[in-house]
Protein backbone atom coordinates (compact mmCIF):
# COMPACT_ATOMS: atom_id res chain seq x y z
CA UNK A 1 0.00 0.00 0.00
CA UNK A 2 1.48 3.30 -1.06
CA UNK A 3 0.39 6.50 0.61
CA UNK A 4 1.65 10.00 0.28
CA UNK A 5 3.26 11.33 3.46
CA UNK A 6 0.47 13.92 3.57
CA UNK A 7 -2.16 11.14 3.82
CA UNK A 8 -4.61 12.23 6.56
CA UNK A 9 -4.51 8.88 8.36
CA UNK A 10 -0.84 9.39 9.25
CA UNK A 11 0.20 11.14 12.42
CA UNK A 12 2.73 13.88 11.96
CA UNK A 13 6.23 12.50 11.70
CA UNK A 14 5.09 8.86 11.80
CA UNK A 15 5.50 6.19 9.16
CA UNK A 16 2.72 4.28 7.47
CA UNK A 17 3.57 1.15 9.42
CA UNK A 18 3.29 3.04 12.72
CA UNK A 19 -0.11 4.46 11.82
CA UNK A 20 -1.66 1.40 10.19
CA UNK A 21 -3.57 0.52 13.37
CA UNK A 22 -3.78 4.08 14.71
CA UNK A 23 -7.64 4.10 14.28
CA UNK A 24 -10.12 1.35 15.17
CA UNK A 25 -11.55 -0.56 12.24
CA UNK A 26 -14.52 1.30 10.73
CA UNK A 27 -13.72 4.60 12.45
CA UNK A 28 -13.46 7.75 10.33
CA UNK A 29 -11.71 10.89 11.36
CA UNK A 30 -12.88 14.26 9.98
CA UNK A 31 -9.97 16.36 8.82
CA UNK A 32 -10.26 20.03 7.94
CA UNK A 33 -9.15 20.43 4.35
CA UNK A 34 -8.03 24.04 4.69
CA UNK A 35 -8.86 25.70 7.94
CA UNK A 36 -9.58 23.71 11.11
CA UNK A 37 -11.40 26.69 12.53
CA UNK A 38 -15.02 26.59 11.27
CA UNK A 39 -16.51 29.97 10.44
CA UNK A 40 -20.02 29.72 11.95
CA UNK A 41 -21.17 32.86 10.16
CA UNK A 42 -20.34 31.35 6.79
CA UNK A 43 -21.95 28.07 7.80
CA UNK A 44 -25.19 29.84 8.76
CA UNK A 45 -25.19 31.82 5.54
CA UNK A 46 -24.75 28.62 3.55
CA UNK A 47 -27.61 26.97 5.47
CA UNK A 48 -29.82 29.99 4.84
CA UNK A 49 -28.98 29.95 1.13
CA UNK A 50 -29.77 26.25 0.90
CA UNK A 51 -33.13 26.70 2.64
CA UNK A 52 -33.95 29.67 0.42
CA UNK A 53 -33.09 27.59 -2.63
CA UNK A 54 -35.43 24.79 -1.56
CA UNK A 55 -38.21 27.26 -0.82
CA UNK A 56 -37.60 28.94 -4.13
CA UNK A 57 -38.02 25.68 -5.97
CA UNK A 58 -41.17 24.88 -4.00
CA UNK A 59 -42.75 28.28 -4.43
CA UNK A 60 -41.65 28.41 -8.05
CA UNK A 61 -43.26 25.05 -8.63
CA UNK A 62 -46.44 26.20 -6.93
CA UNK A 63 -46.50 29.37 -9.00
CA UNK A 64 -45.79 27.39 -12.13
CA UNK A 65 -48.57 24.99 -11.25
CA UNK A 66 -50.94 27.88 -10.64
CA UNK A 67 -49.99 29.59 -13.89
CA UNK A 68 -50.98 26.59 -15.96
CA UNK A 69 -54.51 26.83 -14.55
CA UNK A 70 -54.91 30.56 -15.11
CA UNK A 71 -57.62 30.94 -17.75
CA UNK A 72 -56.95 33.23 -20.69
CA UNK A 73 -59.22 36.20 -21.20
CA UNK A 74 -62.66 34.91 -22.12
CA UNK A 75 -63.82 35.88 -25.58
CA UNK A 76 -67.19 37.51 -25.89
CA UNK A 77 -68.96 40.84 -26.07
CA UNK A 78 -69.18 43.82 -23.74
CA UNK A 79 -72.84 44.54 -24.50
CA UNK A 80 -75.79 43.14 -26.42
CA UNK A 81 -75.64 43.98 -30.12
CA UNK A 82 -78.56 44.88 -32.37
CA UNK A 83 -78.73 41.97 -34.80
CA UNK A 84 -81.12 41.75 -37.75
CA UNK A 85 -82.83 38.40 -38.20
CA UNK A 86 -82.82 36.85 -41.66
CA UNK A 87 -85.47 34.43 -42.98
CA UNK A 88 -84.75 30.98 -44.40
CA UNK A 89 -84.73 32.39 -47.92
CA UNK A 90 -82.01 34.91 -47.09
CA UNK A 91 -84.33 37.92 -46.99
CA UNK A 92 -84.86 40.11 -43.92
CA UNK A 93 -87.26 38.49 -41.46
CA UNK A 94 -90.35 40.65 -41.06
CA UNK A 95 -93.50 40.48 -38.97
CA UNK A 96 -95.53 40.01 -42.15
CA UNK A 97 -93.42 37.05 -43.24
CA UNK A 98 -93.47 35.37 -39.83
CA UNK A 99 -97.24 35.68 -39.49
CA UNK A 100 -97.73 34.29 -42.99
CA UNK A 101 -95.21 31.44 -42.82
CA UNK A 102 -95.07 30.30 -39.19
CA UNK A 103 -97.61 29.79 -36.42
CA UNK A 104 -98.22 27.83 -33.24
CA UNK A 105 -98.62 24.63 -35.26
CA UNK A 106 -95.25 24.88 -37.06
CA UNK A 107 -93.48 21.58 -36.41
CA UNK A 108 -89.98 22.42 -37.69
CA UNK A 109 -87.63 24.16 -35.31
CA UNK A 110 -86.66 27.66 -36.43
CA UNK A 111 -83.21 28.38 -34.99
CA UNK A 112 -81.04 31.49 -35.00
CA UNK A 113 -77.88 32.34 -33.04
CA UNK A 114 -77.62 35.32 -30.71
CA UNK A 115 -75.66 37.06 -29.28
CA UNK A 116 -72.80 34.56 -29.63
CA UNK A 117 -72.07 32.01 -32.33
CA UNK A 118 -72.61 29.09 -29.93
CA UNK A 119 -75.92 30.28 -28.45
CA UNK A 120 -78.89 28.95 -30.48
CA UNK A 121 -82.41 30.27 -29.94
CA UNK A 122 -85.93 29.31 -31.01
CA UNK A 123 -88.09 31.71 -32.97
CA UNK A 124 -91.78 31.02 -32.29
CA UNK A 125 -95.04 32.54 -33.45
CA UNK A 126 -97.63 31.41 -30.91
CA UNK A 127 -100.67 32.66 -32.79
CA UNK A 128 -103.17 29.95 -33.86
CA UNK A 129 -102.94 28.09 -37.13
CA UNK A 130 -105.89 29.64 -38.93
CA UNK A 131 -105.28 33.19 -37.78
CA UNK A 132 -108.38 33.25 -35.55
CA UNK A 133 -108.03 34.47 -31.96
CA UNK A 134 -106.84 31.85 -29.46
CA UNK A 135 -109.60 29.87 -27.78
CA UNK A 136 -110.19 26.58 -26.00
CA UNK A 137 -110.71 24.87 -29.33
CA UNK A 138 -108.13 26.86 -31.26
CA UNK A 139 -105.00 26.78 -29.08
CA UNK A 140 -102.44 29.52 -29.29
CA UNK A 141 -101.43 32.66 -27.45
CA UNK A 142 -101.38 36.41 -27.99
CA UNK A 143 -99.91 39.30 -26.04
CA UNK A 144 -97.33 37.04 -24.43
CA UNK A 145 -94.52 38.56 -22.32
CA UNK A 146 -91.88 39.95 -24.65
CA UNK A 147 -93.94 39.16 -27.76
CA UNK A 148 -93.79 41.34 -30.86
CA UNK A 149 -95.87 41.50 -34.04
CA UNK A 150 -99.51 42.21 -34.73
CA UNK A 151 -100.70 39.95 -31.91
CA UNK A 152 -97.71 40.12 -29.58
CA UNK A 153 -97.17 36.44 -30.31
CA UNK A 154 -93.66 36.31 -31.80
CA UNK A 155 -91.07 35.34 -29.19
CA UNK A 156 -87.60 33.82 -28.97
CA UNK A 157 -86.00 31.65 -26.28
CA UNK A 158 -82.67 29.96 -25.75
CA UNK A 159 -82.51 26.54 -27.41
CA UNK A 160 -80.19 25.15 -24.70
CA UNK A 161 -81.87 23.35 -21.80
CA UNK A 162 -81.24 24.89 -18.38
CA UNK A 163 -80.77 21.49 -16.74
CA UNK A 164 -77.57 20.01 -18.21
CA UNK A 165 -77.29 22.02 -21.40
CA UNK A 166 -78.87 19.72 -23.98
CA UNK A 167 -79.36 21.87 -27.10
CA UNK A 168 -81.91 21.76 -29.90
CA UNK A 169 -83.10 19.52 -31.43
CA UNK A 170 -83.11 17.51 -28.16
CA UNK A 171 -84.75 20.58 -26.63
CA UNK A 172 -87.69 21.08 -28.96
CA UNK A 173 -90.98 22.84 -29.61
CA UNK A 174 -94.04 20.63 -29.07
CA UNK A 175 -96.93 22.27 -30.96
CA UNK A 176 -100.63 21.62 -30.26
CA UNK A 177 -102.63 19.23 -32.38
CA UNK A 178 -105.37 20.54 -34.63
CA UNK A 179 -108.66 20.24 -32.72
CA UNK A 180 -110.76 17.17 -33.44
CA UNK A 181 -114.50 17.40 -32.85
CA UNK A 182 -115.47 15.39 -29.80
CA UNK A 183 -111.86 14.89 -28.68
CA UNK A 184 -109.99 16.80 -25.95
CA UNK A 185 -107.18 19.07 -27.04
CA UNK A 186 -103.76 17.44 -26.90
CA UNK A 187 -100.22 18.03 -27.96
CA UNK A 188 -99.38 17.06 -31.51
CA UNK A 189 -96.63 14.73 -30.30
CA UNK A 190 -97.42 13.68 -26.73
CA UNK A 191 -100.60 13.20 -24.70
CA UNK A 192 -99.18 14.99 -21.67
CA UNK A 193 -100.30 18.54 -20.94
CA UNK A 194 -97.90 19.74 -18.21
CA UNK A 195 -99.45 22.61 -16.30
CA UNK A 196 -102.52 22.21 -18.51
CA UNK A 197 -100.54 23.49 -21.52
CA UNK A 198 -101.07 21.81 -24.89
CA UNK A 199 -97.99 23.46 -26.41
CA UNK A 200 -94.62 23.82 -24.74
CA UNK A 201 -90.88 23.39 -25.06
CA UNK A 202 -89.64 19.99 -23.90
CA UNK A 203 -86.18 18.46 -23.50
CA UNK A 204 -85.95 14.79 -24.43
CA UNK A 205 -82.70 14.38 -22.47
CA UNK A 206 -84.21 14.44 -18.97
CA UNK A 207 -87.79 15.64 -19.33
CA UNK A 208 -87.72 19.35 -18.44
CA UNK A 209 -90.55 21.40 -19.94
CA UNK A 210 -91.02 25.15 -20.34
CA UNK A 211 -94.06 27.35 -20.88
CA UNK A 212 -93.63 29.06 -24.24
CA UNK A 213 -96.45 31.52 -23.51
CA UNK A 214 -95.01 32.64 -20.17
CA UNK A 215 -91.34 33.60 -20.56
CA UNK A 216 -90.32 29.93 -20.83
CA UNK A 217 -91.03 29.36 -17.13
CA UNK A 218 -90.55 25.81 -15.86
CA UNK A 219 -93.50 23.46 -16.08
CA UNK A 220 -91.64 20.29 -15.04
CA UNK A 221 -88.12 19.58 -13.79
CA UNK A 222 -85.40 18.66 -13.33
CA UNK A 223 -84.53 22.14 -14.63
CA UNK A 224 -85.28 24.85 -12.09
CA UNK A 225 -84.47 27.93 -14.17
CA UNK A 226 -86.45 29.31 -17.12
CA UNK A 227 -84.95 29.52 -20.56
CA UNK A 228 -83.32 32.90 -21.27
CA UNK A 229 -85.58 35.02 -23.47
CA UNK A 230 -84.24 37.01 -26.40
CA UNK A 231 -85.49 40.59 -26.50
CA UNK A 232 -87.01 41.28 -29.93
CA UNK A 233 -87.72 44.66 -31.54
CA UNK A 234 -89.22 45.74 -34.84
CA UNK A 235 -88.56 48.80 -36.95
CA UNK A 236 -91.18 50.82 -38.89
CA UNK A 237 -90.81 48.43 -41.85
CA UNK A 238 -91.56 45.42 -39.68
CA UNK A 239 -88.01 44.03 -39.74
CA UNK A 240 -87.24 41.99 -36.64
CA UNK A 241 -84.10 42.50 -34.58
CA UNK A 242 -82.60 40.75 -31.55
CA UNK A 243 -81.37 43.41 -29.14
CA UNK A 244 -80.84 41.74 -25.77
CA UNK A 245 -81.65 38.87 -23.48
CA UNK A 246 -83.59 38.53 -20.23
CA UNK A 247 -83.44 35.88 -17.56
CA UNK A 248 -80.58 33.71 -16.30
CA UNK A 249 -77.40 33.13 -18.31
CA UNK A 250 -77.44 30.60 -21.11
CA UNK A 251 -76.52 27.21 -19.70
CA UNK A 252 -72.78 26.58 -19.85
CA UNK A 253 -71.88 30.29 -19.89
CA UNK A 254 -70.80 32.38 -16.90
CA UNK A 255 -72.86 35.06 -18.57
CA UNK A 256 -74.65 35.17 -21.88
CA UNK A 257 -72.15 37.61 -23.38
CA UNK A 258 -69.07 35.45 -22.84
CA UNK A 259 -68.01 32.09 -24.19
CA UNK A 260 -67.56 32.65 -27.93
CA UNK A 261 -67.37 35.35 -30.59
CA UNK A 262 -70.33 37.55 -31.45
CA UNK A 263 -72.66 36.49 -34.25
CA UNK A 264 -72.16 39.74 -36.19
CA UNK A 265 -74.77 42.17 -37.50
CA UNK A 266 -77.25 39.58 -38.78
CA UNK A 267 -78.36 36.04 -37.95
CA UNK A 268 -80.19 33.78 -40.37
CA UNK A 269 -82.84 31.23 -39.43
CA UNK A 270 -82.07 27.57 -39.94
CA UNK A 271 -84.54 24.71 -39.87
CA UNK A 272 -84.14 21.57 -37.77
CA UNK A 273 -86.29 18.51 -37.15
CA UNK A 274 -87.11 18.04 -33.44
CA UNK A 275 -86.13 14.99 -31.44
CA UNK A 276 -89.40 13.88 -29.86
CA UNK A 277 -89.47 11.75 -26.72
CA UNK A 278 -92.44 11.90 -24.38
CA UNK A 279 -90.54 11.51 -21.13
CA UNK A 280 -92.27 14.34 -19.29
CA UNK A 281 -92.14 13.80 -15.52
Residue pairs with C-beta under 8 A, 6 or more apart in sequence:
1 16
3 9
3 10
3 16
7 16
8 29
8 31
9 19
9 22
9 23
9 29
10 16
10 19
10 22
11 18
11 19
11 22
14 22
23 29
32 38
74 254
74 258
74 259
75 258
75 259
75 260
75 261
76 116
76 257
76 258
76 259
76 260
76 261
76 262
77 115
77 116
77 257
77 258
77 262
78 257
79 257
80 115
80 231
80 243
80 244
80 245
80 257
81 115
81 243
81 262
81 263
81 265
82 233
82 241
82 242
82 243
83 114
83 115
83 241
83 242
83 243
83 263
83 264
83 265
83 266
83 267
84 92
84 93
84 239
84 240
84 241
84 265
84 266
84 267
85 92
85 93
85 112
85 123
85 239
85 240
85 241
85 242
85 266
85 267
85 268
85 269
86 92
86 93
86 266
86 267
86 268
86 269
87 93
87 94
87 97
87 101
87 268
87 269
88 110
88 268
88 269
88 270
88 271
90 268
91 97
92 239
93 123
93 239
93 240
93 269
94 237
94 238
94 239
94 240
95 148
95 149
95 150
95 154
95 234
95 238
95 240
96 238
98 123
98 125
98 149
98 154
98 240
99 125
99 127
99 131
99 149
99 150
99 151
99 154
102 110
102 123
102 124
102 125
103 125
103 126
103 127
103 128
103 129
103 131
103 140
104 124
104 125
104 126
104 127
104 128
104 129
104 139
104 140
104 141
104 153
104 175
104 176
104 199
105 128
105 129
105 175
105 176
105 178
105 188
106 124
106 125
106 173
106 175
107 173
107 175
107 188
107 274
108 271
108 272
108 273
108 274
109 122
109 159
109 168
109 169
109 172
109 173
109 271
109 272
109 273
109 274
110 122
110 123
110 124
110 269
110 270
110 271
111 120
111 121
111 122
111 123
111 159
111 168
111 269
111 270
111 271
111 272
112 120
112 121
112 123
112 156
112 242
112 267
112 268
112 269
112 270
113 119
113 120
113 121
113 263
113 267
114 121
114 156
114 230
114 242
114 245
114 263
114 267
115 242
115 245
115 256
115 257
115 262
115 263
116 253
116 256
116 257
116 259
116 260
116 261
116 262
116 263
117 260
117 261
117 262
117 263
118 259
118 260
119 158
119 160
119 250
119 253
119 256
119 259
119 260
120 158
120 159
120 160
120 167
120 168
121 156
121 157
121 158
121 159
121 230
121 242
122 156
122 157
122 158
122 159
122 168
122 173
122 201
123 154
123 155
123 156
123 269
124 154
124 155
124 156
124 157
124 173
124 212
125 149
125 153
125 154
126 140
126 141
126 142
126 144
126 147
126 153
126 154
126 155
126 199
126 212
126 213
127 134
127 140
127 141
127 142
127 149
127 151
127 153
128 134
128 135
128 138
128 139
128 140
129 138
129 140
129 178
130 138
132 138
133 142
134 140
134 141
134 142
136 185
137 179
137 185
138 179
139 176
139 179
139 185
139 198
139 199
140 153
140 176
140 199
141 153
141 212
141 213
142 151
142 152
142 153
143 151
143 152
143 153
144 152
144 153
144 155
144 212
144 213
144 214
145 155
145 214
145 215
145 229
146 155
146 215
146 229
146 231
146 232
146 246
147 153
147 154
147 155
148 154
148 155
148 232
148 233
148 234
148 240
149 234
154 232
154 240
155 212
155 229
155 230
155 232
156 229
156 230
156 232
156 242
157 201
157 210
157 212
157 216
157 227
157 228
157 229
157 230
158 216
158 227
158 228
158 229
158 230
158 245
158 250
158 251
159 167
159 168
159 171
160 166
160 167
160 168
160 171
160 227
160 250
160 251
160 252
161 167
161 170
161 171
161 203
161 205
161 206
161 208
161 223
161 227
161 251
162 208
162 223
162 224
162 225
162 226
162 227
162 248
162 251
163 203
163 205
163 206
163 208
163 221
163 222
163 223
163 251
164 205
164 206
164 251
165 251
165 252
166 203
166 204
166 205
166 206
168 272
168 274
169 272
169 273
169 274
169 275
170 203
170 204
170 205
170 275
171 201
171 202
171 203
171 204
171 205
172 201
172 202
172 203
172 204
172 274
172 275
172 276
173 199
173 201
173 212
173 274
174 187
174 188
174 189
174 190
174 199
174 200
174 201
174 202
174 274
174 276
175 187
175 188
175 189
175 199
176 185
176 186
176 187
176 188
176 198
176 199
177 185
177 186
177 187
177 188
177 198
179 185
185 193
185 198
186 193
186 198
187 193
187 198
187 199
187 200
189 276
189 278
190 202
190 276
190 278
190 280
191 278
192 278
192 280
194 200
194 209
194 219
194 220
194 280
195 209
195 211
195 219
195 220
197 211
197 212
197 213
197 219
199 212
199 213
200 209
200 210
200 211
200 212
200 219
201 209
201 210
201 212
201 216
201 227
202 208
202 209
202 210
202 280
203 209
203 223
204 275
204 276
204 277
204 279
206 222
206 279
207 220
207 221
207 222
207 279
207 280
207 281
208 218
208 220
208 221
208 222
208 223
209 218
209 219
209 220
209 280
210 216
210 217
210 218
210 219
210 223
210 226
210 227
211 217
211 218
211 219
215 226
215 229
215 246
215 247
216 226
216 227
216 228
216 229
216 247
217 226
218 224
218 225
218 226
220 280
220 281
221 281
222 281
225 247
225 248
226 247
226 248
227 247
228 245
228 246
228 247
228 248
228 249
228 250
228 256
229 245
229 246
229 247
230 242
230 244
230 245
231 242
231 243
231 244
231 245
231 246
232 240
232 241
232 242
232 243
233 240
233 241
233 243
234 240
234 241
235 241
242 267
245 256
249 255
249 256
250 256
250 259
252 259
253 259
